[in-house]
Amino acid sequence: MKNRIRIYVICLMTLGLVGLTGPTALWSARAEIDVPPASAIRLTPPAPVFDQAKRLEELASRRKRVAETIGSRGMLRAL
């Protein structure tokens, strides 16, 4: 029983040492490459600028497509 406990303790100590050296090795490798850490904040690109005539043309084409899809006897209900 004591030998079994001793083996468990040795295994846990070994796993602990491996766990402690792993991230350290990765951190030093990252420092050698000189890669900046990734940021959680991302900037979005600016919204596209549309000419008023192109915007109205796009809206008209969408309305036409919807009208063709639902047919002449169809009804569209906005929620």
OpenMM code with the backbone's topology and positions (N, CA, C; nanometers):
from openmm import Vec3, app, unit

residues = "MET LYS ASN ARG ILE ARG ILE TYR VAL ILE CYS LEU MET THR LEU GLY LEU VAL GLY LEU THR GLY PRO THR ALA LEU TRP SER ALA ARG ALA GLU ILE ASP VAL PRO PRO ALA SER ALA ILE ARG LEU THR PRO PRO ALA PRO VAL PHE ASP GLN ALA LYS ARG LEU GLU GLU LEU ALA SER ARG ARG LYS ARG VAL ALA GLU THR ILE GLY SER ARG GLY MET LEU ARG ALA LEU".split()
positions = [
    Vec3(0.0819, -0.1199, 0.0000),
    Vec3(0.0000, 0.0000, 0.0000),
    Vec3(0.0860, 0.1258, 0.0000),
    Vec3(0.1924, 0.1264, 0.0821),
    Vec3(0.2807, 0.2425, 0.0887),
    Vec3(0.3538, 0.2625, -0.0444),
    Vec3(0.3909, 0.1518, -0.1087),
    Vec3(0.4599, 0.1622, -0.2379),
    Vec3(0.3681, 0.2219, -0.3438),
    Vec3(0.2406, 0.1841, -0.3382),
    Vec3(0.1443, 0.2366, -0.4342),
    Vec3(0.1277, 0.3875, -0.4150),
    Vec3(0.1187, 0.4326, -0.2926),
    Vec3(0.1068, 0.5764, -0.2640),
    Vec3(0.2323, 0.6489, -0.3102),
    Vec3(0.3484, 0.5873, -0.2850),
    Vec3(0.4747, 0.6480, -0.3268),
    Vec3(0.4796, 0.6632, -0.4788),
    Vec3(0.4318, 0.5632, -0.5508),
    Vec3(0.4298, 0.5688, -0.6978),
    Vec3(0.3355, 0.6799, -0.7442),
    Vec3(0.2187, 0.6910, -0.6813),
    Vec3(0.1251, 0.7988, -0.7165),
    Vec3(0.1868, 0.9357, -0.6936),
    Vec3(0.2567, 0.9520, -0.5836),
    Vec3(0.3191, 1.0813, -0.5523),
    Vec3(0.4260, 1.1132, -0.6553),
    Vec3(0.5055, 1.0145, -0.6908),
    Vec3(0.6106, 1.0365, -0.7912),
    Vec3(0.5484, 1.0734, -0.9255),
    Vec3(0.4403, 1.0041, -0.9625),
    Vec3(0.3725, 1.0354, -1.0891),
    Vec3(0.3161, 1.1763, -1.0877),
    Vec3(0.2545, 1.2149, -0.9786),
    Vec3(0.1990, 1.3503, -0.9694),
    Vec3(0.3079, 1.4556, -0.9735),
    Vec3(0.4199, 1.4285, -0.9064),
    Vec3(0.5308, 1.5243, -0.9084),
    Vec3(0.5873, 1.5372, -1.0501),
    Vec3(0.5986, 1.4245, -1.1196),
    Vec3(0.6507, 1.4269, -1.2565),
    Vec3(0.5570, 1.5049, -1.3482),
    Vec3(0.4274, 1.4794, -1.3351),
    Vec3(0.3311, 1.5528, -1.4175),
    Vec3(0.3336, 1.7015, -1.3839),
    Vec3(0.3516, 1.7335, -1.2579),
    Vec3(0.3595, 1.8740, -1.2182),
    Vec3(0.4803, 1.9426, -1.2776),
    Vec3(0.5936, 1.8737, -1.2783),
    Vec3(0.7145, 1.9326, -1.3357),
    Vec3(0.7006, 1.9509, -1.4862),
    Vec3(0.6404, 1.8544, -1.5530),
    Vec3(0.6196, 1.8654, -1.6972),
    Vec3(0.5250, 1.9812, -1.7259),
    Vec3(0.4222, 1.9939, -1.6436),
    Vec3(0.3269, 2.1028, -1.6629),
    Vec3(0.3888, 2.2395, -1.6418),
    Vec3(0.4852, 2.2481, -1.5507),
    Vec3(0.5485, 2.3769, -1.5241),
    Vec3(0.6508, 2.4141, -1.6298),
    Vec3(0.7187, 2.3157, -1.6862),
    Vec3(0.8219, 2.3476, -1.7849),
    Vec3(0.7638, 2.3703, -1.9237),
    Vec3(0.6468, 2.3143, -1.9530),
    Vec3(0.5874, 2.3285, -2.0855),
    Vec3(0.5604, 2.4725, -2.1241),
    Vec3(0.4805, 2.5472, -2.0466),
    Vec3(0.4515, 2.6850, -2.0833),
    Vec3(0.5752, 2.7736, -2.0831),
    Vec3(0.6709, 2.7445, -1.9939),
    Vec3(0.7922, 2.8252, -1.9901),
    Vec3(0.8692, 2.8098, -2.1201),
    Vec3(0.8771, 2.6871, -2.1679),
    Vec3(0.9478, 2.6632, -2.2941),
    Vec3(0.8756, 2.7323, -2.4094),
    Vec3(0.7435, 2.7270, -2.4072),
    Vec3(0.6682, 2.7934, -2.5132),
    Vec3(0.6854, 2.9435, -2.5057),
    Vec3(0.6885, 2.9987, -2.3850),
    Vec3(0.7032, 3.1434, -2.3686),
    Vec3(0.8383, 3.1890, -2.4207),
    Vec3(0.9437, 3.1130, -2.3907),
    Vec3(1.0758, 3.1540, -2.4369),
    Vec3(1.0851, 3.1427, -2.5891),
    Vec3(1.0224, 3.0421, -2.6482),
    Vec3(1.0238, 3.0297, -2.7937),
    Vec3(0.9489, 3.1460, -2.8569),
    Vec3(0.8396, 3.1874, -2.7955),
    Vec3(0.7633, 3.3001, -2.8489),
    Vec3(0.8443, 3.4287, -2.8404),
    Vec3(0.9206, 3.4460, -2.7327),
    Vec3(1.0017, 3.5660, -2.7168),
    Vec3(1.1118, 3.5706, -2.8225),
    Vec3(1.1647, 3.4535, -2.8600),
    Vec3(1.2691, 3.4506, -2.9623),
    Vec3(1.2153, 3.4912, -3.0984),
    Vec3(1.0922, 3.4550, -3.1281),
    Vec3(1.0318, 3.4878, -3.2568),
    Vec3(0.9913, 3.6345, -3.2607),
    Vec3(0.9662, 3.6934, -3.1444),
    Vec3(0.9261, 3.8330, -3.1314),
    Vec3(0.7903, 3.8588, -3.1976),
    Vec3(0.6933, 3.7777, -3.1604),
    Vec3(0.5569, 3.7922, -3.2097),
    Vec3(0.4759, 3.8654, -3.1036),
    Vec3(0.4121, 3.9756, -3.1387),
    Vec3(0.3310, 4.0452, -3.0383),
    Vec3(0.2080, 3.9629, -3.0028),
    Vec3(0.1620, 3.9725, -2.8795),
    Vec3(0.0430, 3.8956, -2.8409),
    Vec3(-0.0795, 3.9444, -2.9172),
    Vec3(-0.1704, 3.8510, -2.9451),
    Vec3(-0.2921, 3.8845, -3.0184),
    Vec3(-0.3832, 3.9690, -2.9312),
    Vec3(-0.4501, 4.0644, -2.9920),
    Vec3(-0.5411, 4.1517, -2.9197),
    Vec3(-0.6835, 4.1011, -2.9336),
    Vec3(-0.7617, 4.1182, -2.8291),
    Vec3(-0.9026, 4.0788, -2.8336),
    Vec3(-0.9867, 4.1846, -2.9038),
    Vec3(-0.9330, 4.3035, -2.9180),
    Vec3(-1.0066, 4.4136, -2.9808),
    Vec3(-0.9685, 4.4190, -3.1280),
    Vec3(-1.0692, 4.4159, -3.2136),
    Vec3(-1.0447, 4.4242, -3.3574),
    Vec3(-1.1196, 4.5443, -3.4130),
    Vec3(-1.0539, 4.6190, -3.4971),
    Vec3(-1.1171, 4.7337, -3.5607),
    Vec3(-1.1853, 4.6882, -3.6887),
    Vec3(-1.3076, 4.7308, -3.7064),
    Vec3(-1.3800, 4.6954, -3.8283),
    Vec3(-1.3472, 4.7959, -3.9376),
    Vec3(-1.3511, 4.7511, -4.0605),
    Vec3(-1.3259, 4.8457, -4.1697),
    Vec3(-1.4433, 4.9424, -4.1813),
    Vec3(-1.4208, 5.0569, -4.2407),
    Vec3(-1.5309, 5.1516, -4.2555),
    Vec3(-1.6401, 5.0970, -4.3470),
    Vec3(-1.7611, 5.1425, -4.3231),
    Vec3(-1.8742, 5.0988, -4.4049),
    Vec3(-1.8561, 5.1484, -4.5478),
    Vec3(-1.8994, 5.0681, -4.6454),
    Vec3(-1.8849, 5.1127, -4.7842),
    Vec3(-1.9719, 5.2354, -4.8105),
    Vec3(-1.9225, 5.3212, -4.8956),
    Vec3(-1.9952, 5.4425, -4.9309),
    Vec3(-2.0673, 5.4184, -5.0636),
    Vec3(-2.1994, 5.4367, -5.0625),
    Vec3(-2.2794, 5.4176, -5.1827),
    Vec3(-2.3301, 5.5515, -5.2325),
    Vec3(-2.3329, 5.5623, -5.3622),
    Vec3(-2.3950, 5.6777, -5.4256),
    Vec3(-2.5462, 5.6629, -5.4076),
    Vec3(-2.6182, 5.7714, -5.3881),
    Vec3(-2.7631, 5.7663, -5.3648),
    Vec3(-2.8351, 5.6974, -5.4816),
    Vec3(-2.7934, 5.7248, -5.6043),
    Vec3(-2.8579, 5.6632, -5.7205),
    Vec3(-2.8359, 5.5115, -5.7193),
    Vec3(-2.7133, 5.4665, -5.6850),
    Vec3(-2.6855, 5.3230, -5.6787),
    Vec3(-2.7649, 5.2581, -5.5661),
    Vec3(-2.7779, 5.3256, -5.4541),
    Vec3(-2.8536, 5.2722, -5.3411),
    Vec3(-2.9993, 5.2521, -5.3777),
    Vec3(-3.0599, 5.3510, -5.4439),
    Vec3(-3.2001, 5.3392, -5.4838),
    Vec3(-3.2183, 5.2304, -5.5890),
    Vec3(-3.1195, 5.2177, -5.6785),
    Vec3(-3.1247, 5.1118, -5.7793),
    Vec3(-3.1183, 4.9737, -5.7135),
    Vec3(-3.0328, 4.9585, -5.6128),
    Vec3(-3.0211, 4.8321, -5.5398),
    Vec3(-3.1520, 4.7989, -5.4686),
    Vec3(-3.2116, 4.8959, -5.4016),
    Vec3(-3.3380, 4.8730, -5.3317),
    Vec3(-3.4493, 4.8344, -5.4287),
    Vec3(-3.4539, 4.9007, -5.5445),
    Vec3(-3.5564, 4.8687, -5.6443),
    Vec3(-3.5379, 4.7266, -5.6968),
    Vec3(-3.4125, 4.6862, -5.7187),
    Vec3(-3.3886, 4.5502, -5.7687),
    Vec3(-3.4274, 4.4463, -5.6629),
    Vec3(-3.4062, 4.4777, -5.5357),
    Vec3(-3.4471, 4.3849, -5.4290),
    Vec3(-3.5989, 4.3726, -5.4234),
    Vec3(-3.6680, 4.4865, -5.4325),
    Vec3(-3.8152, 4.4823, -5.4311),
    Vec3(-3.8682, 4.4017, -5.5489),
    Vec3(-3.8064, 4.4185, -5.6651),
    Vec3(-3.8494, 4.3451, -5.7844),
    Vec3(-3.8292, 4.1949, -5.7660),
    Vec3(-3.7143, 4.1564, -5.7096),
    Vec3(-3.6866, 4.0151, -5.6852),
    Vec3(-3.7870, 3.9540, -5.5875),
    Vec3(-3.8207, 4.0276, -5.4823),
    Vec3(-3.9186, 3.9777, -5.3852),
    Vec3(-4.0547, 3.9640, -5.4512),
    Vec3(-4.0937, 4.0630, -5.5311),
    Vec3(-4.2236, 4.0582, -5.5983),
    Vec3(-4.2301, 3.9394, -5.6939),
    Vec3(-4.1223, 3.9120, -5.7652),
    Vec3(-4.1204, 3.7970, -5.8564),
    Vec3(-4.1255, 3.6655, -5.7791),
    Vec3(-4.0635, 3.6632, -5.6630),
    Vec3(-4.0598, 3.5403, -5.5834),
    Vec3(-4.1970, 3.5066, -5.5256),
    Vec3(-4.2673, 3.6062, -5.4731),
    Vec3(-4.3962, 3.5767, -5.4098),
    Vec3(-4.5097, 3.5694, -5.5114),
    Vec3(-4.4896, 3.6230, -5.6307),
    Vec3(-4.5922, 3.6154, -5.7352),
    Vec3(-4.6948, 3.7264, -5.7234),
    Vec3(-4.7858, 3.7299, -5.8214),
    Vec3(-4.8857, 3.8394, -5.8271),
    Vec3(-4.9960, 3.8212, -5.7232),
    Vec3(-5.0156, 3.6972, -5.6776),
    Vec3(-5.1235, 3.6729, -5.5815),
    Vec3(-5.0714, 3.6556, -5.4393),
    Vec3(-4.9411, 3.6723, -5.4214),
    Vec3(-4.8808, 3.6531, -5.2897),
    Vec3(-4.8933, 3.7750, -5.2018),
    Vec3(-4.8718, 3.7552, -5.0750),
    Vec3(-4.8775, 3.8653, -4.9802),
    Vec3(-4.7528, 3.8568, -4.8908),
    Vec3(-4.6928, 3.9698, -4.8652),
    Vec3(-4.5764, 3.9772, -4.7801),
    Vec3(-4.6130, 4.0503, -4.6524),
    Vec3(-4.5824, 3.9878, -4.5411),
    Vec3(-4.6189, 4.0487, -4.4124),
    Vec3(-4.4901, 4.0797, -4.3372),
    Vec3(-4.4729, 4.2021, -4.2946),
    Vec3(-4.3562, 4.2417, -4.2167),
    Vec3(-4.3814, 4.2096, -4.0693),
    Vec3(-4.2809, 4.1570, -4.0038),
    Vec3(-4.2958, 4.1234, -3.8615),
    Vec3(-4.2476, 4.2361, -3.7755),
] * unit.nanometer
topology = app.Topology()
chain = topology.addChain("A")
for resn in residues:
    res = topology.addResidue(resn, chain)
    for name in ("N", "CA", "C"):
        topology.addAtom(name, app.Element.getBySymbol(name[0]), res)
